[in-house]
Amino acid sequence: MRVVIGGGSGFVGRELTRLLKSKGHEITFISRQPGPGKITWADVESRGLPPCEGAVNLAGENIMNPLRWWNESYKKDLVSSRVNTTRILAQAIAASPTPPHSWVLVTGVACYKPSLQTQYTEESEWTPFDFLSRLVKEWEAAGQLPENSAKKTRRVIIRPGAVLGRDGGAMKQMLIPFWLGLGGTLGSGRQPFPWIHVSDLAGIIAHALEPKEEPSTEPDVFNGVAPALNTNFEFTKELGKTLKRPTIFPVPGFFLDVFLGSERAVILTQGQKVVPKKTLESGFEFQYPDLTSALKEIVGH
Ligand code: NDP
């Protein structure tokens, strides 16, 4: 299968590419910069989608960039880098004479309102309530296909929690403080911490790319989270145990609010109990269903 991946050069894209290539698939990245094995977003806009059987969008300005101050210009970049690239891909799929059979968009669990009690599945109703949930709404809407295209191309939305892996994402930023014994719970530590190992997220995307029977006009939604429901406290203690380091320095919520901006700090100080109900029902088997196995693979040697 030929697969076109927007933002494929990033953390999740590199893992997905490894997996798809190991299965014999051919990959083309869509990037901001031209290069070998890549086309640019401008190429897709002007020349259309290259012939492919699968399309994925992973593009987006990094939301946890510690070097970017939380302000209107950053927020604009977070939205436009996701919504515009998704729209370009959806329009190119709709205009293609040979459209792919699968179109997979990776968004996030920020659509679900943080709560200590409520459990969310893919079937849970949600309405936007803050900046990040409004972003998810606009992002997913940008991926819609017109009715005649939706009959030919199956649309899938995957909503991951924090993606854990050795060479990117949240772990990369956490490892040094934890190694130095300066790690600790964030805020109260009681908040849910939805997470997934990057190999499992790549696996869910690859699973979603497989051709299926008759596509429907509604997208198939899969929560990209491990089935273990953990809190930030449990994650912190398990990471400390795996690294054999103390985790005695809690980071107060107000510090994160000031340092990251309260609209973004919610990702760390609050959380959602997210259940991968449809992901499991689809037959997907997690390689790392619990924190012990995931963290052992990532930092256990
Ligand atoms: P990365 O931060 O690694 O970025 C992916 C790619 O996006 C980059 O390689 C880059 O490709 C492209 N990109 C970056 N900034 C911009 C921009 N301003 N405009 C257009 N393209 C840009 O992302 P991940 O691989 O970690 O995540 C993939 C997707 O999954 C993202 O949309 C992210 O929001 C979502 N997600 C990730 C989570 C995580 O924990 N990592 C959690 C939940 C959701 P290039 O340089 O080639 O243009």
Residues whose N, C-alpha, C, O or C-beta is under 5 A from the ligand:
A	BS01	NDP	G7 S9 G10 F11 V12 G13 I30 S31 R32 Q33 L58 A59 G60 E61 N62 D77 S81 V106 T107 G108 P160 G161 A162 V163 G169 A170
